[in-house]
Amino acid sequence: MTDSAPTSAQLLTIGELSRRSGVPHTALRFYERQGLIHSRRTAGNQRRYHRATLRRIAFIRASQHTGVPLAVIREVLALLPADAPPTKEFWERASECWSREINERIARLERMRDRFTRCIGCGCLSFDECALVNPGDALAERGPGPHRLLRS
């Protein structure tokens, strides 16, 4: 936040913010309830947003498009003062964090794909024994096949 109060030229109504950001009013209210953006209230209880909120929304949307959960976005935005826009340095630091998270998500998806491929190859379609549907199943560790039928 700045030391001086923002001028009316620095404040946007929710309609102006929605129009300029391309984000619906409902999403803006949701973002505010989640602590991602902040508004001031007029004497008539109308929301007014600092112009810097446009950059915060751009950061939120870009982060969401990469699959970053809102809870994680909120944690990162909490490091900024309420009316401060994300700087280039801030974006770069967040990008480093997002890259790690995205790489971890990719690795999880690849493991899921590989399990699914093995499951298709098995063909058991058993909800009780399937390694994909029932990952804690001890029989899955023996590999595909009808282990209960082939007991020695």
N, C-alpha and C positions, 0 to 999 in steps of 0.2 A: 504494500500500500504506500501511496505517496503521502508526504506531510501535508500537502494542501488538498482541499476538497476538489474533486473533479468538476470541470465545468459542464454545462448542459451539452456542449458539443462532444464531450468525451463519454457521455452516457447514452445508451441505446435502450429503446423499449424492447419488450420480448418479441414484438412483431418485426421490428427492424433487425434484431439479432437473428431471428429465424430466417428472414428474407436474405440477409447478407451471408449467413453461414450455410443455408440450405438444409438446416436441421429443423424439424417440426417443433412447434411450441411444446407439445407433450414431452418430447425428448429433452428439451431444454429444462423443463420443470423437473423431469426425472434426474438429469445431471445435477441440478441444484440440490435436490433431496439427498443425492448420493455424496454431496460435498465436492463435486468435481468443478463446479463453477459457483460464483457468488453474485448476489444482487443486493442492491440497496432498495429500500421501499420509500416511496413518496408519501406525502401527508395523506394522500388518497389510497395508500396501500398498494400502489402499482409498482411492479418490478422495474428497476433500472440497472442495466449492466454496463460496466466499464468497457470501453472499446477493446481493451486488451483481452477481453473474454473471447473475441473472435479467434485469436491465436490459440487460446486454450482449447477451444472447440476443435480447431484444425488438428491440434495435437491428439485430442481424444479420438477423433474420427480416424486419423492415420493409424493410431495405435490399435484401435478396434479392428481395422481392416487387416492388420497383421495377426489378429487373433489374441491380442493381449486382453486379459479379463479386466473389467472395470475396476475391480478391487485393487489390482496391481497399478492401474493407471492412477487411481486416487492416491495411493501411497506415494507415487512419484510426484504428482502435482502438489501434494501436501508440503513438499520442500520449497515451493514458491510462495511468496506473499500472495494474498487473495487477488489483487488486481494486477499482478505482474504477469506479462506474457512470457511464454517459454522462449528463451534465447537460443541462438544457434548452438552454443556450448551445452545447454540443457538438453536439446534434441540429440546431440551427439552422445552424451552420457546415457540417455534413455535408450538410444539405439543400440548401444553396447549391451545393455541389460536385456533388451528385447531380442537381440541376436542370440544370446545364450538360451533364453526361454524358447525361442522359435526352433533352435537346433535340438533342444531336448524334446520338443513336441514332434519334430520330424522323426527323431529316433524312436519315440513311442509309436508313432504311426507306422513306421517301417516294421517294428516288431509285431504290431497287430496284423499288418499285411502278410508277414511271413507265417504267423500262426494261422491266419485264414487260409493261406495257400496250402499249408500242411493239412488243415482240416478238410479242405476240398479233396485233397489226395487220399485221405483216409476214407472218406465216404460213410463214416459210421452214423452220422446224424443223430447221435444219442445225446439227449440232454443230461443223462446221468454220467456219462463217461467222456464226453467230448472235451478236449483240452481247450477249445475256444470258448465254449459255453460254460464249462466247469473247470476253470484253470487250476483249482487246488486238488484236482483228482489225482490220486497216486498212480492210477493205471496209465495216465497220460505220460508219465515219466518213462514207461516201457516202450513208448512209441505207438504208432497206429496199429490197429488190428483188434480182433475180438479176444482179448486176453482172458476173459472169464470163460469163454468156450474152449480155450486151448490150455487149460490148466494141466500141469504135469503131475 
